[in-house]
Amino acid sequence: MRLILSVNEWAISQLNPDTYEVHFWGGVNLGRTPREEYLALTRAGFSLVFRNLQAHLAKGLLQAQPSQYVITVPKPYDNGK
């Protein structure tokens, strides 16, 4: 299983480790009604709630890796010529 946090979500989770929490609902099936999906996911053990992500990471219970890069082009751009 994996979930993706935005840069802002990651930063807020670090600033507020005791109050910030992530609710992970697993693979959502959009072909079901919301009620059917809720029942199926709760029967499967969801939602998983993670509080204090940094503590989980430090204990090795979760793993995190950066997954995005922001690339900017300085002006003027000379295309390496």
C-alpha positions as CSV (number, residue, x, y, z in Angstrom):
1,M,0.0,0.0,0.0
2,R,1.1,3.5,-0.6
3,L,-0.2,7.0,-0.2
4,I,1.1,10.3,-1.4
5,L,1.3,13.4,0.7
6,S,1.7,16.8,-0.8
7,V,4.7,18.9,0.2
8,N,2.4,21.0,2.3
9,E,0.8,17.9,4.0
10,W,4.3,16.6,4.8
11,A,5.4,19.9,6.3
12,I,2.3,20.3,8.4
13,S,2.7,16.7,9.6
14,Q,6.1,17.5,10.9
15,L,5.0,20.8,12.5
16,N,2.1,19.1,14.3
17,P,3.1,15.5,14.9
18,D,0.7,15.0,17.8
19,T,-2.4,16.4,16.1
20,Y,-1.9,15.7,12.4
21,E,-3.3,12.4,11.2
22,V,-3.7,10.7,7.9
23,H,-6.7,8.4,7.2
24,F,-5.9,5.8,4.5
25,W,-8.8,4.2,2.8
26,G,-7.1,1.7,0.5
27,G,-8.1,1.2,-3.1
28,V,-11.4,2.9,-3.7
29,N,-13.7,1.4,-6.2
30,L,-15.6,4.2,-8.0
31,G,-18.0,1.7,-9.6
32,R,-19.8,1.2,-6.3
33,T,-22.1,3.6,-4.5
34,P,-20.5,5.5,-1.6
35,R,-22.5,3.3,0.9
36,E,-21.4,0.1,-0.8
37,E,-17.8,1.3,-0.9
38,Y,-17.8,2.4,2.7
39,L,-19.1,-1.0,3.8
40,A,-16.6,-2.9,1.7
41,L,-13.7,-0.9,2.9
42,T,-14.6,-1.0,6.6
43,R,-15.1,-4.8,6.3
44,A,-11.6,-4.9,4.9
45,G,-10.2,-3.1,7.9
46,F,-10.0,0.4,6.6
47,S,-9.5,3.2,7.4
48,L,-6.0,3.0,8.6
49,V,-5.2,6.1,10.8
50,F,-1.6,7.2,11.1
51,R,-0.8,9.8,13.8
52,N,2.7,11.1,14.4
53,L,4.2,10.0,11.0
54,Q,7.7,10.8,12.2
55,A,7.5,8.3,15.1
56,H,6.3,5.6,12.7
57,L,9.1,6.4,10.3
58,A,11.7,6.4,13.2
59,K,10.5,2.9,14.3
60,G,10.7,1.6,10.8
61,L,6.9,1.0,10.7
62,L,6.5,3.2,7.7
63,Q,8.9,4.3,4.9
64,A,8.9,7.6,3.1
65,Q,10.8,8.8,0.0
66,P,10.6,12.0,-2.0
67,S,8.6,11.6,-5.1
68,Q,8.5,15.0,-6.8
69,Y,10.9,17.6,-8.1
70,V,10.1,21.1,-9.1
71,I,12.3,22.2,-12.0
72,T,12.5,25.9,-12.9
73,V,14.0,27.4,-16.1
74,P,16.1,30.5,-15.5
75,K,15.8,33.4,-17.8
76,P,17.3,33.8,-20.2
77,Y,17.5,30.1,-21.1
78,D,20.3,29.4,-23.5
79,N,19.5,25.7,-24.2
80,G,23.1,24.7,-23.2
81,K,24.6,26.2,-26.4
